[in-house]
Protein backbone atom coordinates (compact mmCIF):
# COMPACT_ATOMS: atom_id res chain seq x y z
CA UNK A 1 0.00 0.00 0.00
CA UNK A 2 1.32 3.46 -0.88
CA UNK A 3 1.33 5.75 2.11
CA UNK A 4 -0.51 8.99 1.36
CA UNK A 5 0.41 11.20 4.30
CA UNK A 6 -3.30 11.95 4.68
CA UNK A 7 -5.72 11.73 7.58
CA UNK A 8 -8.74 9.46 7.49
CA UNK A 9 -12.00 11.18 8.25
CA UNK A 10 -14.66 8.50 7.98
CA UNK A 11 -14.04 6.84 4.61
CA UNK A 12 -12.26 9.90 3.17
CA UNK A 13 -8.54 10.62 2.99
CA UNK A 14 -8.03 14.28 3.84
CA UNK A 15 -4.84 16.36 3.61
CA UNK A 16 -4.00 18.40 6.70
CA UNK A 17 -3.18 22.09 6.64
CA UNK A 18 -0.80 22.45 9.58
CA UNK A 19 2.89 21.77 10.16
CA UNK A 20 3.90 18.37 8.84
CA UNK A 21 4.92 15.45 11.02
CA UNK A 22 7.43 12.95 9.69
CA UNK A 23 8.43 9.61 11.00
CA UNK A 24 12.07 9.40 12.06
CA UNK A 25 14.08 6.20 12.07
CA UNK A 26 15.61 6.40 15.55
CA UNK A 27 18.38 3.96 14.59
CA UNK A 28 19.76 6.40 12.01
CA UNK A 29 17.91 9.67 12.58
CA UNK A 30 16.79 9.41 8.93
CA UNK A 31 13.60 11.31 8.12
CA UNK A 32 10.98 9.04 6.56
CA UNK A 33 8.54 9.79 3.74
CA UNK A 34 5.80 10.83 3.38
CA UNK A 35 5.13 14.00 5.35
CA UNK A 36 1.91 14.01 7.37
CA UNK A 37 0.44 17.51 7.35
CA UNK A 38 -1.23 18.09 10.70
CA UNK A 39 -4.95 18.53 11.11
CA UNK A 40 -6.68 21.56 12.57
CA UNK A 41 -9.90 22.42 14.40
CA UNK A 42 -11.82 22.04 11.16
CA UNK A 43 -10.76 18.39 10.84
CA UNK A 44 -11.58 17.68 14.47
CA UNK A 45 -15.01 19.16 13.78
CA UNK A 46 -15.56 16.91 10.73
CA UNK A 47 -14.42 13.75 12.52
CA UNK A 48 -16.54 14.45 15.60
CA UNK A 49 -19.62 15.29 13.53
CA UNK A 50 -19.30 11.96 11.70
CA UNK A 51 -18.67 10.06 14.95
CA UNK A 52 -21.71 11.61 16.56
CA UNK A 53 -23.88 10.84 13.52
CA UNK A 54 -22.68 7.20 13.59
CA UNK A 55 -23.36 6.64 17.28
CA UNK A 56 -26.99 5.54 17.35
CA UNK A 57 -26.68 3.16 14.42
CA UNK A 58 -23.39 1.70 15.63
CA UNK A 59 -24.44 1.18 19.22
CA UNK A 60 -27.49 -0.78 18.12
CA UNK A 61 -25.53 -3.21 15.94
CA UNK A 62 -26.24 -6.80 16.95
CA UNK A 63 -23.73 -8.45 19.24
CA UNK A 64 -22.66 -10.78 16.48
CA UNK A 65 -22.46 -7.94 13.94
CA UNK A 66 -20.17 -5.93 16.20
CA UNK A 67 -18.06 -9.00 16.98
CA UNK A 68 -17.64 -9.70 13.26
CA UNK A 69 -16.48 -6.12 12.78
CA UNK A 70 -13.76 -6.52 15.45
CA UNK A 71 -12.65 -9.80 13.87
CA UNK A 72 -12.61 -8.16 10.47
CA UNK A 73 -10.24 -5.43 11.76
CA UNK A 74 -7.88 -8.18 12.95
CA UNK A 75 -8.02 -9.87 9.55
CA UNK A 76 -7.34 -6.59 7.73
CA UNK A 77 -4.34 -5.90 9.98
CA UNK A 78 -2.95 -9.37 9.32
CA UNK A 79 -3.46 -8.84 5.59
CA UNK A 80 -1.08 -5.85 5.74
CA UNK A 81 1.70 -8.42 6.04
CA UNK A 82 5.34 -7.44 6.23
CA UNK A 83 4.73 -3.86 5.11
CA UNK A 84 3.30 -3.10 8.54
CA UNK A 85 6.22 -4.69 10.38
CA UNK A 86 8.80 -2.96 8.18
CA UNK A 87 7.22 0.47 8.61
CA UNK A 88 6.81 0.05 12.36
CA UNK A 89 10.42 -1.13 12.60
CA UNK A 90 11.63 1.92 10.65
CA UNK A 91 9.57 4.32 12.77
CA UNK A 92 10.30 2.91 16.23
CA UNK A 93 13.58 0.99 16.07
CA UNK A 94 11.79 -1.92 17.75
CA UNK A 95 13.08 -5.31 16.58
CA UNK A 96 10.95 -7.11 13.98
CA UNK A 97 10.21 -10.17 16.18
CA UNK A 98 8.93 -7.88 18.92
CA UNK A 99 6.68 -6.13 16.39
CA UNK A 100 5.43 -9.44 15.03
CA UNK A 101 4.55 -10.45 18.58
CA UNK A 102 2.86 -7.13 19.12
CA UNK A 103 0.78 -7.56 15.95
CA UNK A 104 -0.26 -11.00 17.20
CA UNK A 105 -1.25 -9.50 20.52
CA UNK A 106 -3.18 -6.69 18.81
CA UNK A 107 -5.20 -9.14 16.72
CA UNK A 108 -5.75 -11.53 19.66
CA UNK A 109 -6.98 -8.54 21.64
CA UNK A 110 -9.50 -7.63 18.92
CA UNK A 111 -10.68 -11.26 18.78
CA UNK A 112 -10.95 -11.46 22.56
CA UNK A 113 -13.15 -8.35 22.53
CA UNK A 114 -15.20 -9.94 19.73
CA UNK A 115 -15.87 -12.94 22.00
CA UNK A 116 -16.62 -10.61 24.90
CA UNK A 117 -19.13 -8.65 22.85
CA UNK A 118 -20.86 -11.85 21.73
CA UNK A 119 -21.16 -13.22 25.27
CA UNK A 120 -22.90 -9.99 26.32
CA UNK A 121 -22.03 -10.17 30.04
CA UNK A 122 -20.79 -6.60 29.77
CA UNK A 123 -24.41 -5.50 29.28
CA UNK A 124 -24.80 -6.44 32.97
CA UNK A 125 -28.53 -7.01 32.59
CA UNK A 126 -30.45 -6.64 35.86
CA UNK A 127 -34.18 -7.20 36.08
CA UNK A 128 -36.40 -6.51 39.09
CA UNK A 129 -39.89 -7.52 38.00
CA UNK A 130 -42.96 -5.60 39.12
CA UNK A 131 -44.54 -6.47 42.47
CA UNK A 132 -47.99 -4.88 42.21
CA UNK A 133 -49.15 -6.52 45.45
CA UNK A 134 -46.17 -5.44 47.54
CA UNK A 135 -47.06 -3.68 50.81
CA UNK A 136 -46.99 -0.92 51.84
CA UNK A 137 -46.19 0.18 48.25
CA UNK A 138 -46.14 -1.73 44.96
CA UNK A 139 -42.80 -2.08 43.13
CA UNK A 140 -42.42 -1.00 39.49
CA UNK A 141 -40.82 -3.19 36.85
CA UNK A 142 -37.16 -2.08 36.65
CA UNK A 143 -34.58 -3.22 34.11
CA UNK A 144 -31.00 -2.09 33.68
CA UNK A 145 -28.48 -2.48 30.87
CA UNK A 146 -25.23 -0.76 29.94
CA UNK A 147 -25.04 1.57 26.94
CA UNK A 148 -21.95 3.16 25.33
CA UNK A 149 -20.90 6.61 26.53
CA UNK A 150 -20.60 8.02 23.01
CA UNK A 151 -17.67 8.92 20.72
CA UNK A 152 -14.27 8.29 22.33
CA UNK A 153 -10.97 10.10 21.64
CA UNK A 154 -7.95 7.77 21.69
CA UNK A 155 -4.32 8.89 21.95
CA UNK A 156 -1.97 6.17 20.69
CA UNK A 157 1.10 5.29 22.75
CA UNK A 158 4.66 5.60 21.42
CA UNK A 159 5.91 2.42 23.08
CA UNK A 160 3.31 0.05 21.62
CA UNK A 161 2.88 1.23 18.03
CA UNK A 162 0.40 -1.60 17.38
CA UNK A 163 -1.04 -2.98 20.62
CA UNK A 164 -1.60 0.44 22.22
CA UNK A 165 -2.03 2.65 19.22
CA UNK A 166 -4.56 3.06 16.40
CA UNK A 167 -6.22 -0.37 16.76
CA UNK A 168 -4.85 -1.08 20.24
CA UNK A 169 -6.54 -1.78 23.55
CA UNK A 170 -8.27 1.58 23.94
CA UNK A 171 -9.74 1.52 20.43
CA UNK A 172 -10.72 -2.16 20.64
CA UNK A 173 -12.48 -1.75 23.99
CA UNK A 174 -14.28 1.45 22.92
CA UNK A 175 -15.46 -0.12 19.66
CA UNK A 176 -16.51 -3.23 21.59
CA UNK A 177 -18.59 -1.05 23.89
CA UNK A 178 -20.34 0.49 20.88
CA UNK A 179 -18.49 3.81 20.84
CA UNK A 180 -17.25 5.42 17.61
CA UNK A 181 -13.56 6.30 17.92
CA UNK A 182 -11.49 9.28 16.79
CA UNK A 183 -7.75 8.55 17.10
CA UNK A 184 -5.11 11.26 17.47
CA UNK A 185 -2.16 9.42 15.93
CA UNK A 186 1.10 9.42 17.87
CA UNK A 187 3.53 11.62 15.98
CA UNK A 188 6.30 9.04 16.40
CA UNK A 189 4.75 6.45 14.05
CA UNK A 190 2.51 8.20 11.49
CA UNK A 191 3.03 5.64 8.69
CA UNK A 192 2.23 2.69 10.95
CA UNK A 193 -0.86 4.61 12.04
CA UNK A 194 -1.97 5.20 8.44
CA UNK A 195 -1.60 1.49 7.60
CA UNK A 196 -3.63 0.38 10.61
CA UNK A 197 -6.18 3.18 10.15
CA UNK A 198 -6.73 1.97 6.56
CA UNK A 199 -7.32 -1.56 7.87
CA UNK A 200 -10.05 -0.31 10.22
CA UNK A 201 -11.65 1.77 7.45
CA UNK A 202 -11.77 -1.29 5.18
CA UNK A 203 -13.37 -3.37 7.94
CA UNK A 204 -16.02 -0.65 8.40
CA UNK A 205 -16.82 -0.72 4.70
CA UNK A 206 -16.89 -4.51 4.52
CA UNK A 207 -19.26 -4.69 7.51
CA UNK A 208 -21.56 -1.98 6.14
CA UNK A 209 -21.12 0.25 9.19
CA UNK A 210 -21.51 4.04 9.24
CA UNK A 211 -18.27 5.71 8.16
CA UNK A 212 -18.07 7.87 11.29
CA UNK A 213 -17.32 4.81 13.46
CA UNK A 214 -13.62 5.59 12.99
CA UNK A 215 -11.44 8.56 12.06
CA UNK A 216 -7.68 9.09 12.32
CA UNK A 217 -6.22 12.56 12.78
CA UNK A 218 -2.60 13.74 12.70
CA UNK A 219 -1.22 16.84 14.29
CA UNK A 220 0.10 18.30 17.49
CA UNK A 221 -1.36 17.22 20.80
CA UNK A 222 -1.64 20.82 21.89
CA UNK A 223 -3.79 21.77 18.89
CA UNK A 224 -5.58 18.69 17.53
CA UNK A 225 -5.45 16.73 20.80
CA UNK A 226 -6.88 19.49 22.97
CA UNK A 227 -9.50 20.41 20.33
CA UNK A 228 -10.58 16.76 20.22
CA UNK A 229 -10.91 16.42 23.98
CA UNK A 230 -12.75 19.74 24.10
CA UNK A 231 -15.29 18.82 21.42
CA UNK A 232 -18.71 18.45 23.06
CA UNK A 233 -19.47 15.32 21.01
CA UNK A 234 -16.54 13.42 22.54
CA UNK A 235 -17.69 11.62 25.69
CA UNK A 236 -14.51 9.90 26.97
CA UNK A 237 -10.76 9.79 26.39
CA UNK A 238 -8.19 6.96 26.37
CA UNK A 239 -4.51 7.92 26.63
CA UNK A 240 -1.10 6.33 27.29
CA UNK A 241 1.98 8.51 27.58
CA UNK A 242 3.68 11.05 29.82
CA UNK A 243 2.30 12.43 33.06
CA UNK A 244 2.37 15.97 31.66
CA UNK A 245 0.47 14.93 28.50
CA UNK A 246 -2.12 12.97 30.49
CA UNK A 247 -2.64 15.83 32.93
CA UNK A 248 -3.06 18.36 30.09
CA UNK A 249 -5.83 16.22 28.59
CA UNK A 250 -7.40 15.65 32.00
CA UNK A 251 -7.51 19.39 32.58
CA UNK A 252 -8.99 20.04 29.12
CA UNK A 253 -11.69 17.45 29.86
CA UNK A 254 -12.51 18.99 33.23
CA UNK A 255 -12.92 22.59 32.03
CA UNK A 256 -15.46 21.63 29.35
CA UNK A 257 -19.06 22.72 29.87
CA UNK A 258 -19.70 18.99 30.24
CA UNK A 259 -16.66 17.35 31.87
CA UNK A 260 -15.89 13.83 30.64
CA UNK A 261 -13.84 10.89 31.96
CA UNK A 262 -10.20 10.63 30.91
CA UNK A 263 -8.58 7.22 31.24
CA UNK A 264 -4.92 8.22 31.15
CA UNK A 265 -2.16 5.74 31.87
CA UNK A 266 0.85 7.87 32.76
CA UNK A 267 3.80 6.92 34.93
CA UNK A 268 4.79 4.07 37.18
CA UNK A 269 8.10 2.84 38.62
CA UNK A 270 6.75 -0.62 39.51
CA UNK A 271 8.45 -1.41 42.83
CA UNK A 272 9.99 -4.84 43.39
CA UNK A 273 10.32 -6.05 46.99
CA UNK A 274 12.99 -8.64 47.67
CA UNK A 275 12.23 -10.49 50.91
CA UNK A 276 15.10 -11.85 53.05
CA UNK A 277 14.81 -15.61 52.47
CA UNK A 278 14.34 -15.23 48.72
CA UNK A 279 17.28 -12.84 48.56
CA UNK A 280 19.44 -15.17 50.65
CA UNK A 281 18.53 -18.29 48.65
CA UNK A 282 18.74 -16.97 45.10
CA UNK A 283 20.33 -13.54 44.80
CA UNK A 284 22.02 -14.31 41.48
CA UNK A 285 18.90 -15.76 39.85
CA UNK A 286 16.92 -12.75 41.02
CA UNK A 287 19.56 -10.44 39.53
CA UNK A 288 19.32 -12.24 36.21
CA UNK A 289 15.52 -12.05 36.09
CA UNK A 290 15.56 -8.42 37.18
CA UNK A 291 18.05 -7.27 34.53
CA UNK A 292 16.10 -9.17 31.85
CA UNK A 293 12.89 -7.35 32.78
CA UNK A 294 14.59 -3.96 33.28
CA UNK A 295 16.31 -3.94 29.90
CA UNK A 296 13.52 -5.54 27.84
CA UNK A 297 12.61 -3.24 24.95
CA UNK A 298 15.24 -0.70 26.10
CA UNK A 299 13.22 -0.37 29.32
CA UNK A 300 10.40 1.38 27.48
CA UNK A 301 7.54 -0.43 29.16
CA UNK A 302 5.04 1.17 31.49
CA UNK A 303 5.57 -1.88 33.73
CA UNK A 304 9.35 -1.57 33.72
CA UNK A 305 10.71 -2.42 37.22
CA UNK A 306 12.41 0.87 38.11
CA UNK A 307 12.61 0.48 41.90
CA UNK A 308 13.93 -2.34 44.10
CA UNK A 309 13.33 -2.33 47.85
CA UNK A 310 15.17 -4.68 50.24
CA UNK A 311 16.92 -4.90 53.60
CA UNK A 312 20.65 -4.12 53.76
CA UNK A 313 23.03 -7.02 54.31
CA UNK A 314 25.26 -9.53 52.56
CA UNK A 315 22.37 -11.02 50.54
CA UNK A 316 21.43 -7.63 49.11
CA UNK A 317 25.13 -6.90 48.47
CA UNK A 318 25.34 -10.11 46.42
CA UNK A 319 22.23 -9.11 44.48
CA UNK A 320 23.62 -5.64 43.75
CA UNK A 321 26.96 -7.09 42.71
CA UNK A 322 25.36 -9.67 40.38
CA UNK A 323 22.99 -7.06 38.94
CA UNK A 324 25.85 -4.61 38.36
CA UNK A 325 27.90 -7.29 36.56
CA UNK A 326 25.03 -7.97 34.19
CA UNK A 327 24.19 -4.31 33.62
CA UNK A 328 27.81 -3.65 32.62
CA UNK A 329 27.50 -6.31 29.91
CA UNK A 330 24.24 -4.89 28.49
CA UNK A 331 24.55 -3.45 24.99
CA UNK A 332 22.92 -0.06 24.46
CA UNK A 333 19.55 -0.21 22.68
CA UNK A 334 17.86 2.13 20.22
CA UNK A 335 15.15 4.10 21.97
CA UNK A 336 11.80 4.90 20.36
CA UNK A 337 12.33 8.53 19.45
CA UNK A 338 15.04 11.18 19.74
CA UNK A 339 12.74 12.95 22.24
CA UNK A 340 12.35 9.87 24.47
CA UNK A 341 16.13 9.26 24.30
CA UNK A 342 16.80 12.87 25.34
CA UNK A 343 14.27 12.61 28.18
CA UNK A 344 15.99 9.39 29.34
CA UNK A 345 19.43 10.97 29.29
CA UNK A 346 18.17 13.97 31.16
CA UNK A 347 16.50 11.81 33.86
CA UNK A 348 19.68 9.72 34.23
CA UNK A 349 21.77 12.91 34.54
CA UNK A 350 19.43 14.22 37.21
CA UNK A 351 19.87 11.00 39.20
CA UNK A 352 23.63 11.05 38.65
CA UNK A 353 23.81 14.58 40.02
CA UNK A 354 21.68 13.69 43.04
CA UNK A 355 24.14 13.16 45.90
CA UNK A 356 21.68 10.81 47.61
CA UNK A 357 22.02 8.19 44.84
CA UNK A 358 25.19 6.61 43.54
CA UNK A 359 25.76 4.77 40.27
CA UNK A 360 26.40 1.06 40.82
CA UNK A 361 26.74 0.21 37.12
CA UNK A 362 26.31 1.48 33.58
CA UNK A 363 25.72 -0.56 30.45
CA UNK A 364 27.80 -0.31 27.32
CA UNK A 365 27.83 2.88 25.32
CA UNK A 366 26.13 2.61 21.92
CA UNK A 367 27.66 3.84 18.68
CA UNK A 368 24.63 5.11 16.72
CA UNK A 369 22.07 7.78 17.59
CA UNK A 370 19.45 7.41 20.36
CA UNK A 371 21.24 4.52 22.10
CA UNK A 372 19.91 4.10 25.62
CA UNK A 373 22.59 2.88 28.04
CA UNK A 374 21.33 0.83 31.00
CA UNK A 375 21.92 2.28 34.48
CA UNK A 376 21.74 1.01 38.05
CA UNK A 377 21.60 3.39 41.01
CA UNK A 378 21.61 2.70 44.74
CA UNK A 379 20.31 4.81 47.61
CA UNK A 380 19.42 4.45 51.28
CA UNK A 381 15.87 4.42 52.61
CA UNK A 382 16.43 7.58 54.64
CA UNK A 383 17.49 9.48 51.51
CA UNK A 384 14.64 8.02 49.49
CA UNK A 385 12.16 9.08 52.14
CA UNK A 386 13.63 12.59 52.24
CA UNK A 387 13.63 13.25 48.48
CA UNK A 388 10.44 12.78 46.47
CA UNK A 389 12.41 13.29 43.21
CA UNK A 390 13.88 9.82 43.66
CA UNK A 391 10.42 8.46 42.80
CA UNK A 392 10.31 10.13 39.36
CA UNK A 393 9.82 7.73 36.44
CA UNK A 394 12.93 7.28 34.29
CA UNK A 395 11.43 5.94 31.08
CA UNK A 396 14.15 3.55 29.93
CA UNK A 397 16.46 0.88 31.35
CA UNK A 398 17.40 2.58 34.64
CA UNK A 399 16.57 1.40 38.14
CA UNK A 400 17.14 2.51 41.71
CA UNK A 401 17.77 0.10 44.58
CA UNK A 402 16.62 1.33 47.98
CA UNK A 403 18.56 -0.22 50.87
CA UNK A 404 16.51 -0.35 54.06
CA UNK A 405 17.89 -0.75 57.57
CA UNK A 406 14.87 -2.58 58.97
CA UNK A 407 11.43 -3.99 58.21
CA UNK A 408 10.02 -0.76 59.53
CA UNK A 409 11.97 1.22 56.92
CA UNK A 410 10.66 -1.09 54.18
CA UNK A 411 7.19 -0.32 55.47
CA UNK A 412 7.85 3.43 55.45
CA UNK A 413 9.29 3.38 51.92
CA UNK A 414 6.35 1.33 50.67
CA UNK A 415 3.88 3.61 52.40
CA UNK A 416 5.43 6.66 50.78
CA UNK A 417 5.23 5.33 47.21
CA UNK A 418 3.01 7.01 44.67
CA UNK A 419 0.32 4.96 42.89
CA UNK A 420 1.72 2.19 40.67
CA UNK A 421 0.62 -0.14 37.89
CA UNK A 422 2.34 -3.07 39.58
CA UNK A 423 4.14 -4.16 42.74
CA UNK A 424 6.25 -7.34 42.71
CA UNK A 425 7.13 -9.54 45.68
CA UNK A 426 9.98 -12.04 45.57
CA UNK A 427 9.55 -14.39 48.48
CA UNK A 428 10.12 -17.87 49.83
CA UNK A 429 8.01 -19.67 52.44
CA UNK A 430 9.92 -18.09 55.30
CA UNK A 431 8.97 -14.63 53.96
CA UNK A 432 5.21 -15.17 53.89
CA UNK A 433 4.38 -13.43 57.18
CA UNK A 434 6.46 -10.37 56.33
CA UNK A 435 4.85 -10.20 52.89
CA UNK A 436 1.36 -10.57 54.38
CA UNK A 437 2.02 -7.61 56.66
CA UNK A 438 2.83 -5.40 53.65
CA UNK A 439 -0.11 -6.48 51.52
CA UNK A 440 -2.61 -3.90 52.83
CA UNK A 441 -0.20 -1.13 51.84
CA UNK A 442 0.60 -2.66 48.45
CA UNK A 443 -3.09 -3.13 47.63
CA UNK A 444 -3.60 0.58 48.25
CA UNK A 445 -0.67 1.45 46.00
CA UNK A 446 -0.92 -0.77 42.92
CA UNK A 447 -3.33 -2.27 40.39
CA UNK A 448 -1.52 -5.61 39.98
CA UNK A 449 0.47 -7.50 42.64
CA UNK A 450 2.79 -10.28 41.48
CA UNK A 451 4.70 -12.97 43.35
CA UNK A 452 8.01 -14.38 42.09
CA UNK A 453 7.62 -12.98 38.57
CA UNK A 454 8.49 -9.80 36.71
CA UNK A 455 6.02 -7.07 35.84
CA UNK A 456 6.85 -6.66 32.14
CA UNK A 457 4.63 -8.82 29.93
CA UNK A 458 0.98 -7.99 30.51
CA UNK A 459 -1.45 -10.81 29.71
CA UNK A 460 -4.55 -9.71 27.80
CA UNK A 461 -7.30 -11.66 29.56
CA UNK A 462 -10.39 -11.33 31.73
CA UNK A 463 -8.69 -10.94 35.11
CA UNK A 464 -5.94 -8.48 34.12
CA UNK A 465 -5.70 -5.08 35.78
CA UNK A 466 -3.43 -2.65 34.00
CA UNK A 467 -4.25 0.40 36.02
CA UNK A 468 -3.66 1.78 39.47
CA UNK A 469 -3.90 4.85 41.69
CA UNK A 470 -2.63 8.23 40.46
CA UNK A 471 -0.17 8.90 38.85
CA UNK A 472 -0.11 5.38 37.38
CA UNK A 473 -3.48 6.33 35.91
CA UNK A 474 -6.00 9.12 36.22
CA UNK A 475 -8.74 6.70 37.32
CA UNK A 476 -7.83 3.78 39.57
CA UNK A 477 -11.22 2.10 39.16
CA UNK A 478 -10.46 0.64 35.78
CA UNK A 479 -7.98 -1.19 33.57
CA UNK A 480 -6.74 -0.38 30.09
CA UNK A 481 -5.73 -3.99 29.30
CA UNK A 482 -8.04 -7.01 29.32
CA UNK A 483 -11.74 -7.41 28.77
CA UNK A 484 -12.70 -5.28 31.79
CA UNK A 485 -11.38 -2.28 29.79
CA UNK A 486 -14.76 -2.23 28.02
CA UNK A 487 -16.40 -1.03 31.27
CA UNK A 488 -14.64 2.36 30.94
CA UNK A 489 -16.84 3.28 28.01
CA UNK A 490 -20.26 2.24 29.32
CA UNK A 491 -22.92 3.66 31.58
CA UNK A 492 -26.09 2.13 33.02
CA UNK A 493 -29.60 3.03 31.94
CA UNK A 494 -32.67 1.88 33.86
CA UNK A 495 -36.02 1.30 32.13
CA UNK A 496 -39.03 1.57 34.44
CA UNK A 497 -42.42 0.05 33.61
CA UNK A 498 -41.68 -0.24 29.90
CA UNK A 499 -44.01 -2.37 27.79
CA UNK A 500 -42.00 -5.43 26.71
CA UNK A 501 -42.15 -4.53 23.03
CA UNK A 502 -40.59 -1.11 23.70
CA UNK A 503 -37.65 -2.55 25.65
CA UNK A 504 -34.26 -3.14 24.00
CA UNK A 505 -34.00 -6.85 23.17
CA UNK A 506 -31.33 -7.31 25.88
CA UNK A 507 -33.98 -6.53 28.50
CA UNK A 508 -37.06 -8.26 27.11
CA UNK A 509 -38.66 -10.77 29.42
CA UNK A 510 -38.15 -13.77 27.10
CA UNK A 511 -34.39 -12.98 27.01
CA UNK A 512 -34.11 -13.40 23.22
CA UNK A 513 -30.32 -12.77 23.31
CA UNK A 514 -29.83 -15.53 25.93
CA UNK A 515 -27.93 -13.17 28.20
CA UNK A 516 -26.81 -13.90 31.70
CA UNK A 517 -29.20 -11.83 33.87
CA UNK A 518 -29.62 -10.94 37.50
CA UNK A 519 -33.35 -11.69 37.72
CA UNK A 520 -35.08 -10.66 40.94
CA UNK A 521 -31.79 -10.98 42.80
CA UNK A 522 -30.84 -14.41 41.40
CA UNK A 523 -28.28 -15.12 38.70
CA UNK A 524 -30.12 -16.93 35.88
CA UNK A 525 -28.38 -19.94 34.40
CA UNK A 526 -27.03 -19.01 30.98
CA UNK A 527 -28.50 -21.23 28.24
CA UNK A 528 -25.85 -20.28 25.67
CA UNK A 529 -24.21 -17.15 24.27
CA UNK A 530 -25.46 -15.62 21.02
P1 LIG B 1 3.61 12.09 25.36
O1 LIG B 1 4.58 13.18 25.15
O2 LIG B 1 2.76 12.17 26.55
O3 LIG B 1 2.68 12.02 24.05
C1 LIG B 1 1.57 11.13 23.96
C2 LIG B 1 0.46 11.79 23.14
O4 LIG B 1 -0.09 12.88 23.88
C3 LIG B 1 0.94 12.38 21.81
O5 LIG B 1 -0.07 12.19 20.86
C4 LIG B 1 1.14 13.82 22.14
O6 LIG B 1 1.00 14.67 21.02
C5 LIG B 1 0.04 14.08 23.14
N1 LIG B 1 0.39 15.15 24.08
C6 LIG B 1 1.54 15.26 24.79
N2 LIG B 1 1.53 16.39 25.54
C7 LIG B 1 0.35 16.99 25.31
C8 LIG B 1 -0.25 18.19 25.78
N3 LIG B 1 0.36 18.98 26.65
N4 LIG B 1 -1.47 18.51 25.31
C9 LIG B 1 -2.09 17.71 24.44
N5 LIG B 1 -1.58 16.57 23.95
C10 LIG B 1 -0.38 16.21 24.37
O7 LIG B 1 4.30 10.68 25.39
P2 LIG B 1 5.45 10.08 24.46
O8 LIG B 1 5.79 10.97 23.33
O9 LIG B 1 5.00 8.73 24.10
O10 LIG B 1 6.67 9.91 25.43
C11 LIG B 1 7.19 10.94 26.20
C12 LIG B 1 7.39 10.45 27.62
O11 LIG B 1 6.18 9.85 28.09
C13 LIG B 1 8.40 9.35 27.79
O12 LIG B 1 9.71 9.83 27.89
C14 LIG B 1 7.91 8.69 29.04
O13 LIG B 1 8.37 9.38 30.16
C15 LIG B 1 6.44 8.80 28.99
N6 LIG B 1 5.75 7.57 28.50
C16 LIG B 1 5.14 6.80 29.41
C17 LIG B 1 4.48 5.66 28.97
C18 LIG B 1 3.78 4.78 29.94
O14 LIG B 1 3.42 3.70 29.53
N7 LIG B 1 3.53 5.19 31.15
C19 LIG B 1 4.44 5.31 27.63
C20 LIG B 1 5.07 6.13 26.73
C21 LIG B 1 5.71 7.27 27.19
P3 LIG B 1 2.21 15.08 20.05
O15 LIG B 1 1.97 14.32 18.83
O16 LIG B 1 2.07 16.54 19.86
O17 LIG B 1 3.48 14.69 20.73
Boltz pocket constraint, residues with backbone or C-beta under 6 A from the ligand:
constraints:
  - pocket:
      binder: B
      contacts: [[A, 155], [A, 156], [A, 157], [A, 158], [A, 159], [A, 184], [A, 185], [A, 186], [A, 187], [A, 188], [A, 219], [A, 220], [A, 221], [A, 222], [A, 223], [A, 225], [A, 226], [A, 240], [A, 241], [A, 242], [A, 243], [A, 244], [A, 245], [A, 246], [A, 248], [A, 249], [A, 265], [A, 266], [A, 267], [A, 268], [A, 301], [A, 302], [A, 303], [A, 339], [A, 340], [A, 343], [A, 344], [A, 393], [A, 395]]
      max_distance: 6.0
